[in-house]
Amino acid sequence: MITNFVPKPSHASGSELVELSWEVPKERENEIANLRLVGADAVTNNLPLDSRSYITEKPLTTATTFLLIATDTNNKEHMLTTTVLVDNAKITVHNLTVTGSLNITG
C-alpha cells in the first residue's frame, strides 16, 4: 500500500530539516482511509490522504526512527519505518552508575 519510505538526508548534520517521503501505487490510492506519522516532532494523527512527504518542524538532534502507518478501508494497518542518523548527536543519560573509570570528551 505504501512504499519507498525514505528520509532526505538519511544522515543529517543536526542543523537541517529532514524531509520524509513515500509512494503509494496509483492503483492503491483509493484504499487509504487514514495516514499517520510517528517519530520526533512528527506525531500526526491524520496526514492528508494525498500527501507524499513530511518535513520535520525542527532539525533532528538525535538519531530518530519514523513510523508511517496507512490504514486501509478494511481497517488493516500497513507500516513502514525509516531511520535518520545525526552527526554529533546529543546524548542524554539518566540514572548513570559507573563502576570503574569514565572518560567523556566533547
N, C-alpha and C positions, 0 to 999 in steps of 0.2 A: 504494500500500500504506500509506504514512504520509503525512499531510497536515497543513497548518496548524501547522508547527513555529515557535513564537513565544516570545520572552522577555517576561517581565513583571518589572520595567520593561524597555523596549528601550533606554533611556538612563538608566544608573544613576549614583548620586551618588558611588559609591566606598565607601560605608559600609553598604550594604544587600545582603542576599542577593538572588539573582535566581532566579526560577522559570522553567524551560523547560517548555513543554507542547506536546503534539502530539495528533493524532487518527488513529484507524485506522477506516476504514469497517467497519461491522458485518459485512458480507459477506466481508471480508478478514482478520478477526481470527484465524482458524484457519490462515492461510497463513504466519504469522510463526514462524520457527524460532529466531531469535536477534535480540536488540535491544541495540545498543551506542551509547554516547555518548562523544564525544571533545571536549576543549576545557577549558582552565583546569584546575581540580581534578577535572574530570569525565572520567576515563579509566576507564570502566566497561565491562568485557568482557561482562557479562551482566546487563542490567536484567531485572526480572521481565517476562514477556511481556505481562501485563495492565496494566503501568504506562503512564501517560499524562502523567507530569510528573517533573521532577527539580529539586531546589532545591540551588543551589551550597552547598558546605560553608563557604565564607567569601566576604566581599564581593570583587567584582572590582575590581582597581586599574588595569587597562589594558583597552582595547577588546579583546574576545575573540570569536572565531568558534567556534561549536559545530557539530559534525557528528553527526547522528543516522543510524545505519546499521541498517536492518532487513534481515535475511537471510531469504528465503522458503524454503519447504520444498523448492524445486528448487535451493537454494544460490545464488540470484541476489540480489545486494545492491541495495537501494534506499536512496538517500541524500538527506538534506535538510540545508541549513545555515541558521544564523541568527547574526546578529552583535549583540552588546551594546556600545554606546558608553558611555564612562565620563567624567564631568566631572572636570576636573583630574587626568587620568590620570598615573600615574608614568611617567617616561621613563627608560629605561636605554640608555646609549650605550657601545659597546665599540669600541676602536681608532679614535678620532676624530682626524682630521687636519684642521686648519683652516689654509687659506692666505688670509690677509686678516683681517678683524675678526670677532669673535664677541661677541654681547651676549645674555646669558641673564638673565632676570628671573623671579622666582618669587612 
